[in-house]
Amino acid sequence: MEREDFVAAGIDYDKGVARFAGKADLYVNFLRKFPKDDTFAQLSAAMDAGDMTAAFAAAHTLKGVTGNLSLDGLYQSVLPLVEALRGAGNMELAASLFPPVKTEYEHTMDFLRTLPE
């Protein structure tokens, strides 16, 4: 895979590699693990159930993981959702912000699943 492939998928490859002390192989290895993470499934279930507390916890976790992995497209889409759910929260607003998160998640996952082992 080329750097441009990562960028096209909404991943800041250079920043990600830098976070892994310049070790591109280690960074890509961690990217390969992301599809096994169930945080998005937890977020989706909490949104479906209208459980604002669980949705906030999952969204906040997803924000942290995607930020640390430089999955910038997904990270940027989840930021407003986290803020909508923070504190007393606004589930109606959160519900309107969730579809773009889902779309970006699917886009990111489509790319990550193509990474060679």
Protein Blocks (a to p, Z undefined) as FASTA:
>chain_A
ZZklmmmnopafklmmmmnnopaklmmmmmmmmmmpcklmmmmmmmmnopaklmmmmmmm
mmmmmmmnopaklmmmmmmmmmmmgojbpfklmmmmmmmmmmmmmmmmmmmmmpcZZ
